[in-house]
Protein backbone atom coordinates (compact mmCIF):
# COMPACT_ATOMS: atom_id res chain seq x y z
CA UNK A 1 0.00 0.00 0.00
CA UNK A 2 0.93 3.67 -0.14
CA UNK A 3 0.45 6.36 2.48
CA UNK A 4 -1.12 9.53 1.14
CA UNK A 5 0.56 12.66 2.59
CA UNK A 6 0.15 16.36 1.92
CA UNK A 7 3.28 18.47 1.68
CA UNK A 8 3.60 19.86 5.19
CA UNK A 9 3.02 16.45 6.75
CA UNK A 10 6.43 15.46 5.38
CA UNK A 11 7.77 17.90 7.96
CA UNK A 12 5.35 16.89 10.71
CA UNK A 13 6.36 13.25 10.52
CA UNK A 14 9.94 14.24 11.39
CA UNK A 15 8.95 15.30 14.91
CA UNK A 16 5.81 13.27 15.61
CA UNK A 17 6.03 12.00 19.19
CA UNK A 18 2.48 10.84 19.85
CA UNK A 19 0.71 14.15 20.39
CA UNK A 20 -2.21 15.40 18.33
CA UNK A 21 -5.69 16.84 18.14
CA UNK A 22 -7.56 13.88 19.65
CA UNK A 23 -7.12 10.28 20.77
CA UNK A 24 -8.40 9.07 17.37
CA UNK A 25 -5.95 11.36 15.58
CA UNK A 26 -3.01 10.05 17.64
CA UNK A 27 -4.05 6.39 17.18
CA UNK A 28 -4.26 6.89 13.42
CA UNK A 29 -0.93 8.75 13.29
CA UNK A 30 0.71 5.99 15.36
CA UNK A 31 -0.46 3.42 12.78
CA UNK A 32 0.86 5.57 9.95
CA UNK A 33 4.18 6.15 11.75
CA UNK A 34 4.60 2.38 12.09
CA UNK A 35 3.86 1.90 8.39
CA UNK A 36 6.31 4.68 7.44
CA UNK A 37 8.93 3.13 9.72
CA UNK A 38 8.34 -0.15 7.93
CA UNK A 39 9.26 1.42 4.61
CA UNK A 40 5.82 1.95 3.10
CA UNK A 41 5.99 4.49 0.26
CA UNK A 42 4.43 7.95 0.39
CA UNK A 43 2.31 9.48 -2.35
CA UNK A 44 2.12 13.28 -2.27
CA UNK A 45 -1.44 14.59 -2.44
CA UNK A 46 -3.18 17.96 -2.47
CA UNK A 47 -5.46 18.61 0.47
CA UNK A 48 -6.51 16.26 3.26
CA UNK A 49 -4.50 13.04 3.49
CA UNK A 50 -4.28 9.89 5.58
CA UNK A 51 -3.11 11.87 8.64
CA UNK A 52 -6.10 14.23 8.38
CA UNK A 53 -8.66 11.40 8.10
CA UNK A 54 -9.75 11.30 11.80
CA UNK A 55 -10.60 15.00 11.66
CA UNK A 56 -13.42 14.34 9.19
CA UNK A 57 -16.08 12.88 11.46
CA UNK A 58 -19.54 14.18 12.37
CA UNK A 59 -18.32 14.77 15.95
CA UNK A 60 -15.49 17.10 14.87
CA UNK A 61 -15.78 20.75 14.02
CA UNK A 62 -14.83 21.57 10.45
CA UNK A 63 -11.12 20.79 10.29
CA UNK A 64 -8.51 23.34 9.30
CA UNK A 65 -7.27 20.94 6.58
CA UNK A 66 -9.09 22.85 3.86
CA UNK A 67 -8.00 26.35 4.88
CA UNK A 68 -6.00 28.40 2.41
CA UNK A 69 -3.26 28.83 5.02
CA UNK A 70 -2.77 25.06 5.21
CA UNK A 71 -2.67 24.75 1.43
CA UNK A 72 0.01 27.49 1.38
CA UNK A 73 1.88 25.57 4.12
CA UNK A 74 1.89 22.48 1.86
CA UNK A 75 3.42 24.45 -1.01
CA UNK A 76 6.09 26.02 1.23
CA UNK A 77 6.97 22.62 2.68
CA UNK A 78 7.30 20.95 -0.72
CA UNK A 79 9.52 23.79 -1.94
CA UNK A 80 11.80 23.60 1.10
CA UNK A 81 11.97 19.80 1.05
CA UNK A 82 12.72 19.86 -2.69
CA UNK A 83 15.64 22.21 -2.02
CA UNK A 84 16.92 19.97 0.77
CA UNK A 85 16.70 16.78 -1.28
CA UNK A 86 17.97 18.39 -4.48
CA UNK A 87 14.99 17.25 -6.52
CA UNK A 88 11.65 18.75 -7.41
CA UNK A 89 8.68 17.31 -5.53
CA UNK A 90 5.11 17.83 -6.69
CA UNK A 91 1.68 16.42 -5.96
CA UNK A 92 1.43 12.95 -7.44
CA UNK A 93 5.07 12.03 -6.76
CA UNK A 94 5.89 8.93 -4.75
CA UNK A 95 8.70 8.85 -2.19
CA UNK A 96 10.34 6.05 -0.31
CA UNK A 97 11.71 7.32 2.98
CA UNK A 98 15.02 5.79 3.92
CA UNK A 99 17.53 6.51 6.68
CA UNK A 100 19.57 8.92 4.55
CA UNK A 101 16.53 10.94 3.47
CA UNK A 102 15.09 11.05 6.99
CA UNK A 103 18.45 12.12 8.42
CA UNK A 104 18.89 14.82 5.77
CA UNK A 105 15.39 16.19 6.38
CA UNK A 106 15.90 16.19 10.15
CA UNK A 107 19.23 18.03 9.90
CA UNK A 108 17.63 20.67 7.66
CA UNK A 109 14.59 20.93 9.95
CA UNK A 110 16.69 21.38 13.09
CA UNK A 111 18.78 24.04 11.29
CA UNK A 112 15.60 25.87 10.30
CA UNK A 113 16.09 25.45 6.55
CA UNK A 114 12.73 23.75 6.00
CA UNK A 115 10.64 25.60 8.59
CA UNK A 116 9.04 28.30 6.38
CA UNK A 117 5.95 26.12 6.34
CA UNK A 118 5.89 26.02 10.15
CA UNK A 119 5.29 29.74 10.70
CA UNK A 120 2.20 30.24 12.89
CA UNK A 121 1.70 26.49 13.38
CA UNK A 122 0.31 25.63 16.80
CA UNK A 123 2.81 22.75 17.07
CA UNK A 124 5.89 24.91 16.38
CA UNK A 125 7.23 24.89 19.95
CA UNK A 126 6.71 21.14 20.36
CA UNK A 127 8.46 20.37 17.07
CA UNK A 128 11.32 22.72 17.93
CA UNK A 129 11.81 20.92 21.25
CA UNK A 130 11.79 17.50 19.58
CA UNK A 131 14.35 18.66 17.00
CA UNK A 132 16.55 20.18 19.71
CA UNK A 133 16.45 16.87 21.61
CA UNK A 134 17.91 15.15 18.52
CA UNK A 135 14.44 13.75 17.78
CA UNK A 136 14.15 11.80 21.02
CA UNK A 137 10.87 9.93 21.04
CA UNK A 138 10.13 10.57 17.36
CA UNK A 139 7.95 7.71 16.19
CA UNK A 140 9.02 7.55 12.54
CA UNK A 141 12.32 5.67 12.40
CA UNK A 142 13.07 4.14 9.02
CA UNK A 143 15.22 1.05 8.68
C-alpha positions in Angstrom: 0.0 0.0 0.0 0.9 3.7 -0.1 0.4 6.4 2.5 -1.1 9.5 1.1 0.6 12.7 2.6 0.2 16.4 1.9 3.3 18.5 1.7 3.6 19.9 5.2 3.0 16.5 6.8 6.4 15.5 5.4 7.8 17.9 8.0 5.3 16.9 10.7 6.4 13.3 10.5 9.9 14.2 11.4 8.9 15.3 14.9 5.8 13.3 15.6 6.0 12.0 19.2 2.5 10.8 19.8 0.7 14.1 20.4 -2.2 15.4 18.3 -5.7 16.8 18.1 -7.6 13.9 19.6 -7.1 10.3 20.8 -8.4 9.1 17.4 -6.0 11.4 15.6 -3.0 10.0 17.6 -4.1 6.4 17.2 -4.3 6.9 13.4 -0.9 8.7 13.3 0.7 6.0 15.4 -0.5 3.4 12.8 0.9 5.6 9.9 4.2 6.2 11.7 4.6 2.4 12.1 3.9 1.9 8.4 6.3 4.7 7.4 8.9 3.1 9.7 8.3 -0.2 7.9 9.3 1.4 4.6 5.8 1.9 3.1 6.0 4.5 0.3 4.4 7.9 0.4 2.3 9.5 -2.4 2.1 13.3 -2.3 -1.4 14.6 -2.4 -3.2 18.0 -2.5 -5.5 18.6 0.5 -6.5 16.3 3.3 -4.5 13.0 3.5 -4.3 9.9 5.6 -3.1 11.9 8.6 -6.1 14.2 8.4 -8.7 11.4 8.1 -9.7 11.3 11.8 -10.6 15.0 11.7 -13.4 14.3 9.2 -16.1 12.9 11.5 -19.5 14.2 12.4 -18.3 14.8 16.0 -15.5 17.1 14.9 -15.8 20.8 14.0 -14.8 21.6 10.4 -11.1 20.8 10.3 -8.5 23.3 9.3 -7.3 20.9 6.6 -9.1 22.8 3.9 -8.0 26.3 4.9 -6.0 28.4 2.4 -3.3 28.8 5.0 -2.8 25.1 5.2 -2.7 24.7 1.4 0.0 27.5 1.4 1.9 25.6 4.1 1.9 22.5 1.9 3.4 24.5 -1.0 6.1 26.0 1.2 7.0 22.6 2.7 7.3 20.9 -0.7 9.5 23.8 -1.9 11.8 23.6 1.1 12.0 19.8 1.0 12.7 19.9 -2.7 15.6 22.2 -2.0 16.9 20.0 0.8 16.7 16.8 -1.3 18.0 18.4 -4.5 15.0 17.3 -6.5 11.7 18.8 -7.4 8.7 17.3 -5.5 5.1 17.8 -6.7 1.7 16.4 -6.0 1.4 12.9 -7.4 5.1 12.0 -6.8 5.9 8.9 -4.7 8.7 8.9 -2.2 10.3 6.1 -0.3 11.7 7.3 3.0 15.0 5.8 3.9 17.5 6.5 6.7 19.6 8.9 4.5 16.5 10.9 3.5 15.1 11.0 7.0 18.5 12.1 8.4 18.9 14.8 5.8 15.4 16.2 6.4 15.9 16.2 10.1 19.2 18.0 9.9 17.6 20.7 7.7 14.6 20.9 9.9 16.7 21.4 13.1 18.8 24.0 11.3 15.6 25.9 10.3 16.1 25.5 6.6 12.7 23.7 6.0 10.6 25.6 8.6 9.0 28.3 6.4 5.9 26.1 6.3 5.9 26.0 10.1 5.3 29.7 10.7 2.2 30.2 12.9 1.7 26.5 13.4 0.3 25.6 16.8 2.8 22.7 17.1 5.9 24.9 16.4 7.2 24.9 19.9 6.7 21.1 20.4 8.5 20.4 17.1 11.3 22.7 17.9 11.8 20.9 21.3 11.8 17.5 19.6 14.4 18.7 17.0 16.5 20.2 19.7 16.4 16.9 21.6 17.9 15.1 18.5 14.4 13.7 17.8 14.2 11.8 21.0 10.9 9.9 21.0 10.1 10.6 17.4 8.0 7.7 16.2 9.0 7.5 12.5 12.3 5.7 12.4 13.1 4.1 9.0 15.2 1.1 8.7 
